[in-house]
Amino acid sequence: MNPSRRSLLLGATTLAAAHALAPGAAQAAGQKTLRLQTRQIEVGGKAATRYGVVQPSGAAGLVLDEGDLFDVRVENTLKVTSGLHWHGLNPPWQQDGVPYISGPPITAGQSAAYKFPAVPVGTRWMHSHFGLQEQDLLAAPLIVRETEAIKSGRQEVVVLFEDFSWTQPEALFEKLRQPKMGSMAMSMDSAKPDLNDVDYDAYLANDRTLADPQVVDVERTGEVRLRLINGSASSNFTIDLGADEGTLLTVDGNPVEPLKASLFPLATAQRADILVRLLGDGRPVVVLARGEGRRLQTGIVLRPPRAAVAKIPVEGTVDGPAVGLKQEVLLRAQRPLAARRVDRSVPVSLAGSMMGYTWSMPVHDMTGAPVTVVRGERVELVMQNETMMAHPMHLHGHSFQVTEINDRKLAGAMRDTVLVPPQATVKVAFDADNPGIWAYHCHNLYHMAAGMFTTLVYRGFT
């Protein structure tokens, strides 16, 4: 595609994530404005109208520095009711952005204000929690840059991965819920795990496919910090650096003991900060996100000066690997929870079936029951997946630590979203220190819409 058409399509909605962050860049003080609006992108040579979260400057999303106040006004310029959830931040519950739980949604033409400490720091993101709007790409990066990262002077690149379909989300959901017949029904409930709900038309990295990927200019030598966000509606990815190696610094914005690898699993809604070292050989570094169980892939390119960038196929030669917990068991939090006994252990069953597309998450074997806690408790969630699909489980308003995977005890990573593979059991622990009513759900958009959603409620909170 020629540059003029690209410029026309992006127009005033150019992604902040589509540019490297300048070392030490600071945000202006005072209230920021984010607008929910329609925008045009190009996929497969065709223009597509989708939603976006855009600042008045045209940049998408928001970048703050450690210590900043989260002071944001959200203006809904869409023709539909909407809103934003600050995924990974732990605000007062009334400002969490979940319609009818933390507050009312934002109707068309109206606005809402949010003001609270921007904690915890790290790679977070924002997205609609209204209906199926996340599938319409109503999401954006939300970065609270760590003091250490600012002082390091390293180049940073933010990448938002998303899944794209030409079919409207409501039609996708309706198709999933249609009765399955014959061999199709048998295969969906066989002993083989189901890796995908939706057959997507494209995967996007900062709104672009590999037919015209983002190419980021980098120094010949030095280090680049990738802030990678899986903002998809229902796709797990494996980040593949090919012949290069990266060092995992954080997961879900929370620091872990450094881990070197070339492959990094990234489930729906999870984030990973990966340090890539340029070797001075002049080669570009290709950062791929390979779709789980599919040949479809997306990604970006880090290009040193004068490096030639070869064409990268939109589809790989083999299916992307299943995303599991082999790397998760190796992760160790740099800032774990303080040692103390568990006051309350809560069993949560992840139940349902592709046949009929019904999903639930009974608490204490009671469908529809909330997780009830008391402020000050150390709470353990015991999530047992009884289904043949993986579920990326997200708890709002809290950061939890992974403490056990399939009977293997861990001093694991601090997260806000953990993948629970088919037939697996994962335990996490958190401190009940943020009173309110909080969403707790599978972050596969269609699983959530079909019933895999509950709440965490504090007793006697005011």
Rosetta blueprint (number, residue, H / E / L):
1 M L
2 N L
3 P H
4 S H
5 R H
6 R H
7 S H
8 L H
9 L H
10 L H
11 G H
12 A H
13 T H
14 T L
15 L L
16 A H
17 A H
18 A H
19 H L
20 A E
21 L E
22 A L
23 P L
24 G L
25 A L
26 A L
27 Q L
28 A L
29 A L
30 G L
31 Q L
32 K E
33 T E
34 L E
35 R E
36 L E
37 Q E
38 T E
39 R E
40 Q E
41 I E
42 E E
43 V E
44 G L
45 G L
46 K E
47 A E
48 A E
49 T E
50 R E
51 Y E
52 G E
53 V E
54 V E
55 Q L
56 P L
57 S L
58 G L
59 A L
60 A E
61 G L
62 L E
63 V E
64 L E
65 D E
66 E L
67 G L
68 D L
69 L E
70 F E
71 D E
72 V E
73 R E
74 V E
75 E E
76 N E
77 T L
78 L L
79 K L
80 V L
81 T L
82 S E
83 G L
84 L L
85 H E
86 W E
87 H E
88 G L
89 L L
90 N L
91 P L
92 P L
93 W H
94 Q H
95 Q H
96 D L
97 G L
98 V L
99 P E
100 Y L
101 I L
102 S L
103 G E
104 P L
105 P L
106 I E
107 T L
108 A L
109 G L
110 Q L
111 S E
112 A E
113 A E
114 Y E
115 K E
116 F E
117 P E
118 A L
119 V L
120 P L
121 V L
122 G E
123 T E
124 R E
125 W E
126 M E
127 H E
128 S L
129 H L
130 F L
131 G L
132 L L
133 Q H
134 E H
135 Q H
136 D H
137 L L
138 L L
139 A E
140 A E
141 P E
142 L E
143 I E
144 V E
145 R E
146 E L
147 T H
148 E H
149 A H
150 I H
151 K H
152 S H
153 G L
154 R L
155 Q E
156 E E
157 V E
158 V E
159 V E
160 L E
161 F E
162 E E
163 D E
164 F E
165 S L
166 W L
167 T L
168 Q L
169 P H
170 E H
171 A H
172 L H
173 F H
174 E H
175 K H
176 L H
177 R H
178 Q L
179 P L
180 K L
181 M L
182 G H
183 S H
184 M H
185 A H
186 M H
187 S H
188 M H
189 D L
190 S L
191 A L
192 K L
193 P L
194 D E
195 L L
196 N L
197 D L
198 V L
199 D L
200 Y L
201 D L
202 A E
203 Y E
204 L E
205 A E
206 N L
207 D L
208 R E
209 T L
210 L L
211 A L
212 D L
213 P L
214 Q L
215 V E
216 V E
217 D E
218 V L
219 E L
220 R L
221 T E
222 G E
223 E E
224 V E
225 R E
226 L E
227 R E
228 L E
229 I E
230 N E
231 G L
232 S L
233 A L
234 S L
235 S L
236 N L
237 F E
238 T E
239 I E
240 D E
241 L L
242 G L
243 A L
244 D L
245 E L
246 G E
247 T E
248 L E
249 L E
250 T E
251 V E
252 D L
253 G L
254 N E
255 P E
256 V E
257 E E
258 P E
259 L E
260 K E
261 A E
262 S L
263 L E
264 F E
265 P E
266 L E
267 A L
268 T L
269 A L
270 Q L
271 R E
272 A E
273 D E
274 I E
275 L E
276 V E
277 R E
278 L E
279 L E
280 G L
281 D L
282 G L
283 R L
284 P L
285 V E
286 V E
287 V E
288 L E
289 A E
290 R E
291 G E
292 E E
293 G L
294 R L
295 R L
296 L E
297 Q E
298 T E
299 G E
300 I E
301 V E
302 L E
303 R E
304 P L
305 P L
306 R L
307 A L
308 A L
309 V L
310 A L
311 K L
312 I L
313 P L
314 V L
315 E E
316 G L
317 T L
318 V L
319 D L
320 G E
321 P L
322 A L
323 V L
324 G L
325 L L
326 K L
327 Q L
328 E H
329 V H
330 L H
331 L L
332 R L
333 A E
334 Q L
335 R L
336 P L
337 L L
338 A L
339 A L
340 R L
341 R L
342 V L
343 D L
344 R E
345 S E
346 V E
347 P E
348 V E
349 S E
350 L E
351 A E
352 G E
353 S E
354 M L
355 M L
356 G L
357 Y L
358 T E
359 W E
360 S E
361 M L
362 P L
363 V E
364 H L
365 D L
366 M E
367 T L
368 G L
369 A L
370 P L
371 V E
372 T E
373 V E
374 V L
375 R L
376 G L
377 E L
378 R E
379 V E
380 E E
381 L E
382 V E
383 M E
384 Q E
385 N E
386 E L
387 T L
388 M L
389 M E
390 A L
391 H E
392 P E
393 M E
394 H E
395 L E
396 H L
397 G L
398 H L
399 S L
400 F E
401 Q E
402 V E
403 T E
404 E E
405 I E
406 N L
407 D L
408 R E
409 K E
410 L L
411 A L
412 G L
413 A L
414 M E
415 R E
416 D L
417 T E
418 V E
419 L E
420 V E
421 P L
422 P L
423 Q L
424 A L
425 T E
426 V E
427 K E
428 V E
429 A E
430 F E
431 D E
432 A L
433 D L
434 N L
435 P L
436 G L
437 I E
438 W E
439 A E
440 Y E
441 H E
442 C E
443 H L
444 N L
445 L H
446 Y H
447 H H
448 M H
449 A H
450 A L
451 G L
452 M L
453 F E
454 T E
455 T E
456 L E
457 V E
458 Y E
459 R L
460 G L
461 F L
462 T L
